[in-house]
Amino acid sequence: MFLHDPYYLINHNANRSCRSTVTAGSLYLAGFAQAGALHAALLLVTSSAEGYIFHITTKSGIWAFNGGMLQKIQGSLSLISLIKICDVSKGTITKEDIEEIVRQVNVPASCQDGECLVWICGAVNLLTENGLVTLTSVENLVDEFSTFCAVNRSYTTSSKYPNVKTSSYCA
């Protein structure tokens, strides 16, 4: 449902809106390559080298919220994609603002692949309800994220900066 044929996308989608750096103070939807399913997180960028990550992680088969820790951008082996969902020009967002809101999102009880993206959808919806993000369609954002990440698997190396673009579904 969310992923498209990556060969078609590589040959027919030039990702013209892609950039090679991030904007400090802006909020991004981050895609991490893993052995199994893609991992999704929110990243409040502090510099081109790092930002604060907000996501759910699983240990011993149980999902748990994990937020406010610094995450490397430059030199990250697994961070392949960043989609800007809120630009700093819309107003300052702090890590405390984000954490206070996203902590309210229910963490799934199951430990199935893909639950992190479901949690991210809830987080982005709640950020929208609280006026931090302007989202036109969560379904389209998920499709955009999944498609963009699918063509960025070659960024799974510490020598490449993650592929960066601005969402078409968040103002």
KAURSUL-V676613 format. One line per field, one symbol per residue. ss: DSSP state (@ for helix, = for strand, . for the rest). psi: psi as a letter, one per 20 degrees, with the letter a starting at -180 (. if undefined). burial: b if it has 16 or more other ideal C-beta (glycine too) atoms within 10 Angstrom, else e. A space follows every 10 residues. Layout:
BEGIN
ss->???
psi->???
burial->???
END
This chain:
BEGIN
ss->.....@@@@@ @@.....==. ......==== ==......== =====....= =========. .========= ==......== ======.@@@ ....@@@@@@ @@........ ....@@@@@@ @@@@@@@@@. ....=..@@@ @@@@@@@@@@ ..@@@..... ..====...= .
psi->ghqrohhggg hioilhjqri rropiqpqop ppprhcqqpq rqoophrihr rpqprqrppk jpqqqoqjqp ppgpjphioh qpopipqhii qpprhggggh ghhipppqhr lqqihhhggg ggghghhghj jhqophohgh gggggggghh ijhijmqiip qqpprpqijp .
burial->eeeeeeeebe eeeeeeebee ebbebbbbbb bbbeeeebbb bbbbbbeeeb bbbbbbebee eebebebeee bebeebebbb bbbbbbeeeb eebebebbee bbeebebbee eeeebbbbbb bbbbebbbee ebbebeebee bbbbbbbbbb bbeebbeeeb bbbbbbbebb e
END
